[in-house]
Amino acid sequence: MFDETQVRVAVAFHSAYGHTARQAEAVADGARAVEGTTVELLAVDELDDALWSSLDAADAIVFGAPTYMGSPSAGFKIFAEGTSAVLKDNLRWKDKVAAGFTNSGCMSGDKLNTLVDLAMLAAQHGMIWVGLAQPGGWSSSGGSVEDLNRLGSWLGAMAQSDSDVGPDIAPPATDLRTASELGRRVAIVTRAYRRGADLEQLAAHQAVSA
């Protein structure tokens, strides 16, 4: 049964000042809200065996990084380059579900470029990318800063944090809700995909046994 399908989602992120960490927590909360989903929050500051083991065990990996100077933070890039060993190991993460999120101080901040980098990382690993399926908010005179997906992003979730306030204040609640929606969608899509793969394996096993 679909409800019995269990999935594991890993949120692999870098955060220098704590703002992107709050966004990562919101992604994790959204995924956990889907029944049958186990979530791990994994800061990628230390590339140890425990990190790689957790990522290998996950059905889905959501990548997150702040946007600095129009691209992912240096801390995340070190992690991304470190995954080359995974890629060389016969595409070990092939067919895992992937998604991404980012945060910056400016309203735009060229965050799209960071999401493209994250999607490209997933593509190089043969992963299956899941975007943010939400209408763009704050796009009309009747819109509001409180709208879900107020920054109008679909490749992944975006957040904006004023540079002179701490992570106890930013990102704003609307951006955290948007991040949560991304996490929820990743969990739902991963469950459906995992269930399909499990049924396919069962059918293949039954055919061999027949």
Contacts in CASP RR format, 6 or more apart in sequence:
PFRMAT RR
TARGET T0000
AUTHOR 0000-0000-0000
METHOD contacts of the structure
MODEL  1
MFDETQVRVAVAFHSAYGHTARQAEAVADGARAVEGTTVELLAVDELDDA
LWSSLDAADAIVFGAPTYMGSPSAGFKIFAEGTSAVLKDNLRWKDKVAAG
FTNSGCMSGDKLNTLVDLAMLAAQHGMIWVGLAQPGGWSSSGGSVEDLNR
LGSWLGAMAQSDSDVGPDIAPPATDLRTASELGRRVAIVTRAYRRGADLE
QLAAHQAVSA
2 191 0 8 1.000
2 192 0 8 1.000
2 195 0 8 1.000
3 35 0 8 1.000
5 36 0 8 1.000
5 191 0 8 1.000
5 194 0 8 1.000
5 195 0 8 1.000
5 198 0 8 1.000
6 36 0 8 1.000
6 37 0 8 1.000
6 38 0 8 1.000
7 36 0 8 1.000
7 37 0 8 1.000
7 38 0 8 1.000
7 59 0 8 1.000
7 60 0 8 1.000
7 187 0 8 1.000
7 190 0 8 1.000
7 191 0 8 1.000
7 194 0 8 1.000
8 37 0 8 1.000
8 38 0 8 1.000
8 39 0 8 1.000
8 40 0 8 1.000
8 57 0 8 1.000
8 58 0 8 1.000
8 59 0 8 1.000
8 60 0 8 1.000
9 28 0 8 1.000
9 31 0 8 1.000
9 37 0 8 1.000
9 38 0 8 1.000
9 39 0 8 1.000
9 40 0 8 1.000
9 58 0 8 1.000
9 59 0 8 1.000
9 60 0 8 1.000
9 61 0 8 1.000
9 62 0 8 1.000
9 183 0 8 1.000
9 186 0 8 1.000
9 187 0 8 1.000
9 190 0 8 1.000
10 39 0 8 1.000
10 40 0 8 1.000
10 42 0 8 1.000
10 54 0 8 1.000
10 55 0 8 1.000
10 57 0 8 1.000
10 58 0 8 1.000
10 60 0 8 1.000
10 61 0 8 1.000
10 62 0 8 1.000
11 24 0 8 1.000
11 27 0 8 1.000
11 28 0 8 1.000
11 31 0 8 1.000
11 39 0 8 1.000
11 40 0 8 1.000
11 41 0 8 1.000
11 42 0 8 1.000
11 61 0 8 1.000
11 62 0 8 1.000
11 64 0 8 1.000
12 42 0 8 1.000
12 44 0 8 1.000
12 51 0 8 1.000
12 55 0 8 1.000
12 61 0 8 1.000
12 62 0 8 1.000
12 63 0 8 1.000
12 64 0 8 1.000
12 79 0 8 1.000
13 20 0 8 1.000
13 21 0 8 1.000
13 23 0 8 1.000
13 24 0 8 1.000
13 41 0 8 1.000
13 42 0 8 1.000
13 43 0 8 1.000
13 44 0 8 1.000
13 63 0 8 1.000
13 64 0 8 1.000
13 65 0 8 1.000
13 76 0 8 1.000
13 101 0 8 1.000
14 20 0 8 1.000
14 43 0 8 1.000
14 44 0 8 1.000
14 45 0 8 1.000
14 64 0 8 1.000
14 65 0 8 1.000
14 66 0 8 1.000
14 72 0 8 1.000
14 73 0 8 1.000
14 75 0 8 1.000
14 76 0 8 1.000
14 79 0 8 1.000
15 21 0 8 1.000
15 24 0 8 1.000
15 43 0 8 1.000
15 66 0 8 1.000
16 66 0 8 1.000
16 73 0 8 1.000
16 75 0 8 1.000
17 66 0 8 1.000
17 166 0 8 1.000
17 167 0 8 1.000
18 166 0 8 1.000
18 167 0 8 1.000
19 66 0 8 1.000
19 103 0 8 1.000
19 159 0 8 1.000
19 161 0 8 1.000
19 166 0 8 1.000
19 167 0 8 1.000
19 170 0 8 1.000
19 171 0 8 1.000
20 64 0 8 1.000
20 65 0 8 1.000
20 66 0 8 1.000
20 101 0 8 1.000
20 102 0 8 1.000
20 103 0 8 1.000
20 159 0 8 1.000
21 43 0 8 1.000
21 167 0 8 1.000
22 167 0 8 1.000
22 170 0 8 1.000
22 171 0 8 1.000
22 176 0 8 1.000
23 64 0 8 1.000
23 101 0 8 1.000
23 103 0 8 1.000
23 157 0 8 1.000
23 159 0 8 1.000
23 171 0 8 1.000
23 175 0 8 1.000
23 176 0 8 1.000
23 179 0 8 1.000
24 41 0 8 1.000
24 64 0 8 1.000
24 101 0 8 1.000
24 179 0 8 1.000
25 41 0 8 1.000
26 176 0 8 1.000
26 177 0 8 1.000
26 179 0 8 1.000
26 180 0 8 1.000
27 62 0 8 1.000
27 101 0 8 1.000
27 157 0 8 1.000
27 179 0 8 1.000
27 180 0 8 1.000
27 182 0 8 1.000
27 183 0 8 1.000
27 186 0 8 1.000
28 39 0 8 1.000
28 41 0 8 1.000
28 183 0 8 1.000
29 180 0 8 1.000
30 180 0 8 1.000
30 181 0 8 1.000
30 182 0 8 1.000
30 183 0 8 1.000
30 184 0 8 1.000
30 187 0 8 1.000
31 37 0 8 1.000
31 39 0 8 1.000
31 62 0 8 1.000
31 183 0 8 1.000
31 184 0 8 1.000
31 186 0 8 1.000
31 187 0 8 1.000
32 39 0 8 1.000
32 187 0 8 1.000
33 180 0 8 1.000
33 184 0 8 1.000
33 187 0 8 1.000
34 184 0 8 1.000
34 187 0 8 1.000
34 188 0 8 1.000
34 191 0 8 1.000
36 191 0 8 1.000
37 187 0 8 1.000
37 190 0 8 1.000
37 191 0 8 1.000
40 54 0 8 1.000
40 58 0 8 1.000
42 51 0 8 1.000
42 54 0 8 1.000
42 55 0 8 1.000
44 51 0 8 1.000
44 75 0 8 1.000
44 76 0 8 1.000
44 78 0 8 1.000
44 79 0 8 1.000
45 75 0 8 1.000
47 78 0 8 1.000
47 79 0 8 1.000
47 82 0 8 1.000
52 86 0 8 1.000
55 61 0 8 1.000
55 86 0 8 1.000
55 93 0 8 1.000
56 86 0 8 1.000
56 92 0 8 1.000
56 93 0 8 1.000
58 96 0 8 1.000
59 96 0 8 1.000
59 97 0 8 1.000
59 190 0 8 1.000
59 193 0 8 1.000
59 194 0 8 1.000
60 96 0 8 1.000
60 97 0 8 1.000
60 98 0 8 1.000
60 99 0 8 1.000
60 130 0 8 1.000
60 186 0 8 1.000
60 187 0 8 1.000
60 189 0 8 1.000
60 190 0 8 1.000
61 93 0 8 1.000
61 96 0 8 1.000
61 97 0 8 1.000
61 98 0 8 1.000
61 122 0 8 1.000
61 127 0 8 1.000
62 98 0 8 1.000
62 99 0 8 1.000
62 100 0 8 1.000
62 101 0 8 1.000
62 182 0 8 1.000
62 183 0 8 1.000
62 186 0 8 1.000
63 76 0 8 1.000
63 98 0 8 1.000
63 99 0 8 1.000
63 100 0 8 1.000
63 101 0 8 1.000
63 118 0 8 1.000
63 121 0 8 1.000
63 122 0 8 1.000
64 72 0 8 1.000
64 76 0 8 1.000
64 100 0 8 1.000
64 101 0 8 1.000
64 102 0 8 1.000
64 118 0 8 1.000
65 72 0 8 1.000
65 73 0 8 1.000
65 75 0 8 1.000
65 76 0 8 1.000
65 102 0 8 1.000
65 114 0 8 1.000
65 118 0 8 1.000
66 72 0 8 1.000
66 73 0 8 1.000
66 76 0 8 1.000
66 102 0 8 1.000
66 103 0 8 1.000
66 104 0 8 1.000
67 73 0 8 1.000
67 102 0 8 1.000
67 103 0 8 1.000
67 104 0 8 1.000
67 109 0 8 1.000
67 110 0 8 1.000
67 111 0 8 1.000
67 113 0 8 1.000
67 114 0 8 1.000
68 74 0 8 1.000
68 104 0 8 1.000
70 104 0 8 1.000
70 109 0 8 1.000
70 110 0 8 1.000
70 111 0 8 1.000
70 113 0 8 1.000
70 114 0 8 1.000
71 77 0 8 1.000
71 110 0 8 1.000
71 113 0 8 1.000
71 114 0 8 1.000
71 117 0 8 1.000
72 80 0 8 1.000
72 102 0 8 1.000
72 114 0 8 1.000
72 117 0 8 1.000
72 118 0 8 1.000
80 117 0 8 1.000
80 121 0 8 1.000
83 93 0 8 1.000
83 121 0 8 1.000
83 125 0 8 1.000
86 92 0 8 1.000
86 93 0 8 1.000
86 125 0 8 1.000
87 93 0 8 1.000
87 124 0 8 1.000
87 125 0 8 1.000
91 125 0 8 1.000
91 126 0 8 1.000
92 125 0 8 1.000
93 125 0 8 1.000
93 126 0 8 1.000
93 127 0 8 1.000
94 125 0 8 1.000
94 126 0 8 1.000
94 127 0 8 1.000
95 126 0 8 1.000
95 127 0 8 1.000
95 128 0 8 1.000
96 125 0 8 1.000
96 127 0 8 1.000
96 128 0 8 1.000
97 127 0 8 1.000
97 128 0 8 1.000
97 130 0 8 1.000
97 186 0 8 1.000
97 189 0 8 1.000
97 190 0 8 1.000
97 193 0 8 1.000
98 118 0 8 1.000
98 119 0 8 1.000
98 122 0 8 1.000
98 125 0 8 1.000
98 127 0 8 1.000
98 128 0 8 1.000
98 129 0 8 1.000
98 130 0 8 1.000
99 129 0 8 1.000
99 130 0 8 1.000
99 131 0 8 1.000
99 156 0 8 1.000
99 182 0 8 1.000
99 183 0 8 1.000
99 185 0 8 1.000
99 186 0 8 1.000
100 115 0 8 1.000
100 118 0 8 1.000
100 119 0 8 1.000
100 131 0 8 1.000
100 155 0 8 1.000
100 156 0 8 1.000
100 157 0 8 1.000
100 182 0 8 1.000
101 115 0 8 1.000
101 156 0 8 1.000
101 157 0 8 1.000
101 158 0 8 1.000
101 159 0 8 1.000
101 179 0 8 1.000
101 182 0 8 1.000
102 111 0 8 1.000
102 114 0 8 1.000
102 115 0 8 1.000
102 118 0 8 1.000
102 156 0 8 1.000
102 157 0 8 1.000
102 158 0 8 1.000
102 159 0 8 1.000
103 111 0 8 1.000
103 158 0 8 1.000
103 159 0 8 1.000
103 160 0 8 1.000
103 161 0 8 1.000
103 171 0 8 1.000
103 175 0 8 1.000
104 110 0 8 1.000
104 111 0 8 1.000
104 114 0 8 1.000
104 159 0 8 1.000
104 160 0 8 1.000
104 161 0 8 1.000
105 160 0 8 1.000
105 161 0 8 1.000
105 162 0 8 1.000
105 163 0 8 1.000
106 160 0 8 1.000
107 151 0 8 1.000
107 160 0 8 1.000
111 151 0 8 1.000
111 153 0 8 1.000
111 158 0 8 1.000
112 153 0 8 1.000
112 155 0 8 1.000
115 153 0 8 1.000
115 155 0 8 1.000
115 156 0 8 1.000
115 158 0 8 1.000
116 155 0 8 1.000
119 129 0 8 1.000
119 155 0 8 1.000
122 128 0 8 1.000
122 129 0 8 1.000
123 129 0 8 1.000
128 193 0 8 1.000
130 185 0 8 1.000
130 186 0 8 1.000
130 189 0 8 1.000
131 154 0 8 1.000
131 155 0 8 1.000
131 156 0 8 1.000
131 182 0 8 1.000
131 185 0 8 1.000
132 149 0 8 1.000
132 153 0 8 1.000
132 154 0 8 1.000
132 155 0 8 1.000
132 156 0 8 1.000
132 157 0 8 1.000
132 178 0 8 1.000
132 181 0 8 1.000
132 182 0 8 1.000
132 185 0 8 1.000
133 154 0 8 1.000
133 185 0 8 1.000
134 148 0 8 1.000
134 149 0 8 1.000
134 154 0 8 1.000
134 178 0 8 1.000
134 181 0 8 1.000
135 148 0 8 1.000
135 149 0 8 1.000
136 147 0 8 1.000
136 148 0 8 1.000
136 149 0 8 1.000
136 150 0 8 1.000
136 152 0 8 1.000
137 143 0 8 1.000
137 147 0 8 1.000
137 148 0 8 1.000
137 149 0 8 1.000
137 150 0 8 1.000
137 152 0 8 1.000
138 144 0 8 1.000
138 145 0 8 1.000
138 147 0 8 1.000
138 150 0 8 1.000
138 151 0 8 1.000
138 152 0 8 1.000
139 152 0 8 1.000
144 150 0 8 1.000
145 172 0 8 1.000
145 174 0 8 1.000
146 173 0 8 1.000
146 174 0 8 1.000
147 174 0 8 1.000
148 174 0 8 1.000
148 177 0 8 1.000
148 178 0 8 1.000
148 181 0 8 1.000
149 178 0 8 1.000
149 181 0 8 1.000
150 174 0 8 1.000
150 175 0 8 1.000
150 178 0 8 1.000
151 158 0 8 1.000
151 159 0 8 1.000
151 160 0 8 1.000
151 175 0 8 1.000
151 178 0 8 1.000
152 158 0 8 1.000
156 182 0 8 1.000
157 175 0 8 1.000
157 178 0 8 1.000
157 179 0 8 1.000
157 181 0 8 1.000
157 182 0 8 1.000
158 175 0 8 1.000
158 178 0 8 1.000
159 171 0 8 1.000
159 172 0 8 1.000
159 175 0 8 1.000
159 176 0 8 1.000
159 178 0 8 1.000
159 179 0 8 1.000
160 170 0 8 1.000
160 171 0 8 1.000
160 172 0 8 1.000
160 175 0 8 1.000
161 167 0 8 1.000
161 170 0 8 1.000
161 171 0 8 1.000
162 169 0 8 1.000
162 170 0 8 1.000
171 179 0 8 1.000
END
